[in-house]
Amino acid sequence: MRRRGHTKSRRGCVQCKLRHVKCDEGRPACSLCTVSARQCSFMSEAPADSPSSSSLSRRRSLAGILTSSVTPRETSTLLSDTSRALYSPTPEGLLNLRHIHLLVHLTSSKDIFDFGATPHRASENSAALALALQKGLQDTYLLYQLLAFSARHLACLHSSQSETYLEQAIALQTHGVSLFNVAQLSQVDRSNCVSFLIYSGILGHHLLADALSFRDQPIDEFLAEYAWCARLHRGVRTIAASSWPLLMESELTGMLSWSQEYLLRKPTGQECSRIRVMVAASASLTGGERQACMEAINFLQVGFDSVLSADWEELGKEAGSKGNKHQMTYSWSVVVAPEFMALLVDKRPESLVVLGYFCVLLHYARETWQIRDAGRYVFEMVEQCLGEAWRCWLDWPRRMIASD
């Protein structure tokens, strides 16, 4: 089957070119960008982008196709409207060499799904990938996200080709989201609940990698991106979690049982005791804001209890190898209250101090490809934003990050 073509627009806007859709070249904003509430820009009007700002514009383009809502029904409506307007899907079953290349990389790379797990979990990761691919053949939105994640990993590995791989990742992820939007309109049942959950997890890791790849951007941009990624992941995860009883009867029951138990743990360490005092004594926070900060701190402490435990690997073996000491690093932005993320976007000092502590968790996971030096980089942004008056509250994370 031949791909449906269209006359190329040589002077179209940057966003439409990235989406491979026909631009009507309307000024100051084309009709597609107007419909999707995206910022429209033309090459003749924009200065040359640096690699980091170019990547940012691509993520913002994806943001225009996706949604910032955490309500599943609102997610459905917005995705449906914008996907129909902006994307002409590749015909089903049409493969090309780029897809094959991404699939080979997905199955041969040793660290693409290594999210800081202990070495004895290698066979578990292989089994999980096999399950994901099997479900991806059934639910193609998952297959597109797997290929997008492979492209995102390659962008990290090959800096000279990162822009090309990022474009592939965005195009594949966008199509996957449009397919997911159609799929989740039907009832979540035993046949698709596992695919929904796997999709949610891989999308979450992909979005985190995007958010933490920010460089040479103001902290306002980073916080907005990080909060947007959290909202999108939370919305997709909410849809998947609606079938929890069915999931607990699936192949994922062991992993889900451990994850549920982990998120319900009580914090035991004292690493966050000082910022608890700070939040409790704050006169600028309302009762609800204070509670949101305290919940975020408690989740952080659970994360520290894991990464600082000398016995974690042995405990993981005893638990059937289901655990990952960096679980909270990847989950924190989703499990904290939306009210806390709103405080971050507003750059409220108390929430930024808490984020400074989260940077220590990022720093401990720096061997993973999605995170690398993001802990140190984000901490420096937070410290600069807060200034001298709040510097004393960041003594412990500064010391922990500097010591390694």
Summary of the structure (lengths in Angstrom):
residues: 404
radius of gyration: 21.4
end to end distance: 55.6
largest distance: 66.4
contacts: 1259
relative contact order: 0.09
helix: 68%
strand: 0%
